[in-house]
Amino acid sequence: MPLIPEEPQIHESAQGPRVTPASSRTAPTPRPVPGPRPVAPPRPGRPGPVRPMPAQRTVREPVVATTGPSVNAAAPAAAAPQLQLIPASAEGALDAAEEAVDLLLDSGRAPGEVLVITTGDLHPWAAHELSFGEVAYWAQHEAGDDVFYADADAAAAVGRAVSRPVVVVAVNGGSAEAVASGLPLALGRAGALLIVCGDPQQINSVLGAGV
């Protein structure tokens, strides 16, 4: 009778995975997935107002100290205005001044940058505004949005008028004192340009400059 080989016996000490009954296996605890933490809702009934988020700070550039001689912080002296002479008679000085104003406005000058001074009769605009009283007249000056007309014969009027970039003077008569005092005041009120319409010899004798 042939011999049947014996089946290998599995001992408990043999290496290998142990099979545990399904009934005794416990489910693994799931691990939390990393990610952003949710914002906790505000607590109801919290006393006090809600504080706003702090504003983002702007990063300031560091101040770099430079070495060298100190610079005087005083502002440089203002340059003298340019002088322009338009020859005209006393009767035609006002018309010449009006033409000069029109050219200034056409070239891009704002009306509030122009001051017109007359040495003789008042400009019709000034006479019209003064008919409503000096308060209304000077209110137009303080508004500074239109050409303003002043009288050189009234030193207070020219002295009260503030400086403007361009001053146009019409030497349309008036006393010698009005011309002698009005032209220097007009020069002091002109920021960039002084235009004088009148007799060149009279103007040069007052201003003392070849214009």
C-alpha positions as CSV (number, residue, x, y, z in Angstrom):
1,M,0.0,0.0,0.0
2,P,1.5,3.3,-1.1
3,L,2.4,5.9,1.4
4,I,0.5,9.2,1.4
5,P,2.7,12.1,2.3
6,E,1.6,13.8,5.4
7,E,0.1,17.3,5.2
8,P,2.2,19.9,6.7
9,Q,1.0,21.1,10.0
10,I,0.7,24.8,10.8
11,H,2.0,25.6,14.2
12,E,0.9,28.6,16.1
13,S,4.4,30.0,16.2
14,A,4.6,30.2,12.5
15,Q,5.1,33.7,11.1
16,G,2.2,35.3,9.2
17,P,-0.8,37.6,9.6
18,R,-3.3,36.6,12.2
19,V,-6.9,36.5,11.2
20,T,-9.1,37.9,13.9
21,P,-12.8,37.4,13.9
22,A,-14.8,40.2,12.3
23,S,-17.0,40.6,15.3
24,S,-14.0,41.6,17.5
25,R,-12.5,44.1,15.1
26,T,-12.9,47.8,16.0
27,A,-13.2,50.6,13.3
28,P,-10.2,52.9,13.2
29,T,-10.8,56.5,14.4
30,P,-10.6,58.9,11.4
31,R,-7.8,61.5,11.5
32,P,-8.6,65.2,11.0
33,V,-7.6,66.5,7.6
34,P,-5.3,69.6,7.9
35,G,-6.8,72.8,6.5
36,P,-7.9,76.3,7.4
37,R,-9.6,76.7,10.7
38,P,-13.2,77.9,10.6
39,V,-13.9,81.2,12.0
40,A,-15.8,80.9,15.2
41,P,-19.2,82.7,15.1
42,P,-19.6,85.6,17.4
43,R,-21.1,84.9,20.7
44,P,-24.6,86.1,21.1
45,G,-25.2,88.8,23.7
46,R,-21.5,90.0,23.7
47,P,-21.4,93.4,25.4
48,G,-19.8,96.3,23.7
49,P,-19.5,97.3,20.0
50,V,-17.8,95.2,17.5
51,R,-14.2,96.3,17.0
52,P,-13.3,96.9,13.4
53,M,-10.3,95.2,11.9
54,P,-7.1,97.3,12.2
55,A,-6.2,99.2,9.1
56,Q,-3.3,98.0,7.1
57,R,-0.2,99.9,7.8
58,T,1.8,101.4,5.0
59,V,5.5,100.7,5.0
60,R,7.5,103.8,5.2
61,E,10.7,104.1,3.3
62,P,13.6,104.6,5.5
63,V,15.1,108.1,5.5
64,V,18.6,108.0,4.2
65,A,20.8,110.6,5.7
66,T,23.0,112.4,3.2
67,T,26.2,114.2,4.0
68,G,27.1,117.5,2.5
69,P,26.8,121.2,3.1
70,S,23.6,122.4,4.5
71,V,21.2,124.1,2.1
72,N,19.4,127.3,3.1
73,A,15.7,126.5,3.3
74,A,14.7,130.1,2.6
75,A,12.7,130.5,-0.7
76,P,14.5,132.3,-3.5
77,A,13.6,135.9,-4.2
78,A,10.7,136.2,-6.7
79,A,11.8,137.2,-10.2
80,A,10.7,140.6,-11.4
81,P,7.8,140.6,-13.8
82,Q,8.3,141.2,-17.5
83,L,7.4,144.6,-18.8
84,Q,5.6,145.2,-22.1
85,L,4.7,148.6,-23.5
86,I,1.9,149.2,-26.0
87,P,2.1,152.8,-27.4
88,A,-1.2,154.5,-27.3
89,S,-2.7,157.9,-26.7
90,A,-4.7,158.8,-23.7
91,E,-7.9,158.4,-25.7
92,G,-7.0,155.0,-27.1
93,A,-5.2,153.5,-24.1
94,L,-8.4,151.9,-22.8
95,D,-9.1,150.2,-26.2
96,A,-5.5,149.0,-26.3
97,A,-5.9,147.5,-22.9
98,E,-9.1,145.7,-23.9
99,E,-7.3,144.3,-26.9
100,A,-4.4,143.1,-24.7
101,V,-6.9,141.4,-22.3
102,D,-8.6,139.6,-25.3
103,L,-5.2,138.4,-26.5
104,L,-4.3,137.1,-23.0
105,L,-7.6,135.2,-22.7
106,D,-7.2,133.8,-26.2
107,S,-3.7,132.6,-25.4
108,G,-5.0,130.5,-22.5
109,R,-4.9,132.9,-19.5
110,A,-7.8,132.5,-17.1
111,P,-9.9,135.6,-16.5
112,G,-9.1,135.5,-12.8
113,E,-5.4,135.9,-13.5
114,V,-5.8,139.4,-15.1
115,L,-6.1,142.8,-13.3
116,V,-6.7,145.9,-15.2
117,I,-5.9,149.4,-13.8
118,T,-7.0,152.7,-15.3
119,T,-5.3,156.0,-14.5
120,G,-8.2,158.2,-15.8
121,D,-11.8,157.4,-16.2
122,L,-13.1,154.2,-14.7
123,H,-13.6,151.2,-16.9
124,P,-17.3,150.8,-17.8
125,W,-17.3,147.5,-15.9
126,A,-16.0,149.1,-12.8
127,A,-18.4,152.0,-13.0
128,H,-21.3,149.5,-13.4
129,E,-20.3,147.4,-10.5
130,L,-19.7,150.4,-8.2
131,S,-23.2,151.6,-9.0
132,F,-24.4,148.7,-6.8
133,G,-22.1,149.7,-4.0
134,E,-18.5,148.8,-3.0
135,V,-19.6,145.6,-1.2
136,A,-20.8,144.1,-4.5
137,Y,-17.8,145.6,-6.3
138,W,-15.2,144.0,-4.0
139,A,-17.1,140.8,-3.9
140,Q,-16.3,140.3,-7.5
141,H,-12.6,140.8,-6.6
142,E,-12.7,138.3,-3.8
143,A,-14.4,135.7,-6.1
144,G,-11.3,135.8,-8.3
145,D,-13.0,134.2,-11.3
146,D,-13.1,137.1,-13.7
147,V,-11.1,140.1,-14.9
148,F,-11.1,142.8,-12.3
149,Y,-10.8,146.5,-13.0
150,A,-9.4,149.0,-10.5
151,D,-8.8,152.7,-10.5
152,A,-5.3,154.0,-10.0
153,D,-6.6,157.4,-9.0
154,A,-8.0,155.8,-5.9
155,A,-4.8,154.6,-4.1
156,A,-7.0,152.6,-1.7
157,A,-8.5,150.6,-4.6
158,V,-5.1,149.6,-6.1
159,G,-3.7,148.9,-2.7
160,R,-6.6,146.6,-1.8
161,A,-6.4,144.7,-5.0
162,V,-4.4,141.5,-4.6
163,S,-1.6,140.4,-6.9
164,R,-2.4,138.6,-10.1
165,P,-0.1,137.0,-12.6
166,V,-0.9,139.7,-15.3
167,V,-1.6,143.3,-14.7
168,V,-2.7,145.6,-17.6
169,V,-2.5,149.4,-17.1
170,A,-4.4,151.8,-19.3
171,V,-2.8,155.3,-19.0
172,N,-6.0,156.9,-20.2
173,G,-5.4,160.3,-18.6
174,G,-5.8,161.3,-15.0
175,S,-3.5,163.4,-12.9
176,A,0.2,163.1,-13.0
177,E,0.1,161.9,-9.4
178,A,-2.2,159.1,-10.3
179,V,0.1,157.9,-13.0
180,A,3.2,158.3,-10.9
181,S,1.7,156.3,-8.0
182,G,-0.4,153.9,-10.1
183,L,2.4,152.4,-12.2
184,P,4.7,151.4,-9.4
185,L,1.7,149.9,-7.5
186,A,0.8,148.0,-10.7
187,L,4.3,146.7,-11.0
188,G,4.1,145.4,-7.5
189,R,0.8,143.6,-8.2
190,A,2.1,141.9,-11.3
191,G,3.3,138.4,-10.7
192,A,4.6,137.5,-14.2
193,L,3.7,140.2,-16.7
194,L,3.0,143.9,-16.6
195,I,1.5,145.5,-19.8
196,V,1.2,149.3,-19.9
197,C,-0.8,151.0,-22.6
198,G,0.0,154.7,-23.0
199,D,2.6,157.3,-23.9
200,P,6.1,155.6,-23.9
201,Q,7.9,158.7,-22.8
202,Q,5.6,159.2,-19.8
203,I,5.8,155.6,-18.8
204,N,9.6,155.4,-19.0
205,S,9.9,158.5,-16.9
206,V,7.8,157.0,-14.2
207,L,9.1,153.4,-14.2
208,G,12.7,154.5,-14.9
209,A,13.2,151.6,-17.3
210,G,13.5,151.3,-21.0
211,V,10.3,149.4,-21.8
